[in-house]
Amino acid sequence: MAVWRRKPNRKVTVHSDQDTQFTSRECPMFLHQHDLESSMSRRGNCHDNAVAESFFQLLKRERIRRRTYPTRDDARRDKFDYIKMFYNPKRKHTNNGMLSPVDFETRRQKLTTAGV
């Protein structure tokens, strides 16, 4: 979905752990077809991909913990809602000047366009 929506014009790194969707045969083919580069942590070493691990820790702490979902679809919808409606557009991050990811990227694009 990110490739379809964002249409990156240069190689993008995809940070992941060793979960089954990332270690399947299809994943490397997909990454190659879309000029994406895999960055996968070693088994059991959360420090290899600190960015991905930090995100999943926040997702669990801020959204999933202490919730019981009636169905897998309900869980998927709730995670999608967290990412799309809160994490990306609203949640402020200390590592990007207390801007949300969307605001940070918009600001960066404006600076790049202005030649700064």
C-alpha positions in Angstrom: 0.0 0.0 0.0 2.8 2.4 0.8 4.5 1.8 -2.6 1.2 2.3 -4.4 0.3 5.5 -2.4 3.8 7.1 -2.1 5.4 6.0 -5.4 9.0 6.4 -4.1 11.4 7.7 -6.7 14.5 6.2 -5.1 15.5 3.1 -3.1 13.6 2.9 0.3 14.7 0.8 3.2 12.1 -1.4 4.8 12.8 -2.2 8.4 11.4 -5.4 9.8 11.8 -8.2 12.2 12.0 -11.9 11.2 8.2 -12.5 11.3 6.8 -14.9 8.7 5.5 -12.2 6.3 9.0 -10.8 5.9 10.8 -14.2 5.7 8.4 -15.6 3.0 9.5 -16.3 -0.6 7.2 -13.5 -1.8 8.7 -10.7 0.3 12.2 -10.5 -1.3 10.6 -10.7 -4.8 8.2 -7.8 -3.9 11.0 -5.8 -2.5 13.2 -6.3 -5.6 10.3 -5.5 -8.0 9.7 -2.2 -6.2 13.3 -1.2 -5.6 13.0 -1.6 -1.9 15.9 -2.6 0.4 15.3 -5.0 3.3 16.7 -4.3 6.7 16.0 -7.2 8.9 17.0 -7.7 12.5 18.8 -10.8 13.7 16.6 -13.3 15.4 15.8 -12.2 19.0 17.9 -9.0 18.7 15.5 -6.0 19.0 18.4 -3.5 18.8 19.1 -4.3 15.1 16.0 -2.5 14.0 15.4 0.0 16.7 13.1 2.1 14.6 10.7 -0.8 13.8 10.9 -2.2 17.3 10.2 1.3 18.7 7.1 1.6 16.5 5.7 -1.8 17.5 6.3 -1.1 21.1 4.3 2.1 20.8 1.5 0.3 18.9 1.3 -2.3 21.6 1.5 0.1 24.5 -0.8 2.9 23.1 -3.4 0.8 21.3 -3.4 -3.0 21.7 -2.5 -3.7 25.3 -5.5 -4.7 27.5 -7.8 -4.9 24.5 -9.6 -8.0 23.3 -10.7 -8.0 19.7 -13.8 -10.1 18.7 -12.3 -10.9 15.3 -9.0 -10.7 13.4 -10.7 -8.1 11.1 -11.5 -6.0 14.1 -7.9 -6.1 15.2 -6.7 -5.2 11.7 -9.1 -2.3 11.5 -8.0 -1.0 14.8 -4.3 -1.2 14.0 -4.9 0.5 10.6 -6.9 3.3 12.4 -4.0 3.8 14.9 -1.4 4.1 12.1 -3.5 6.0 9.6 -5.6 8.3 11.8 -3.3 8.9 14.8 0.4 7.7 14.5 1.2 9.2 11.1 -0.8 12.5 11.1 -1.0 13.4 14.8 1.4 11.7 17.1 4.4 14.0 17.8 7.9 12.4 18.0 10.8 13.8 19.9 13.3 12.6 17.2 11.8 14.9 14.5 11.4 18.1 16.4 8.0 17.2 18.0 6.3 16.9 14.6 4.1 14.1 13.5 5.6 11.9 10.7 3.3 13.6 8.1 4.2 17.1 9.3 7.9 16.2 9.3 7.8 14.9 5.8 5.8 17.8 4.5 8.3 20.2 6.1 11.2 18.3 4.6 9.7 18.3 1.1 9.2 22.1 1.3 12.8 22.6 2.4 14.0 20.3 -0.4 11.9 22.0 -3.0 13.2 25.4 -1.8 16.8 24.1 -2.1 17.5 24.4 1.6 
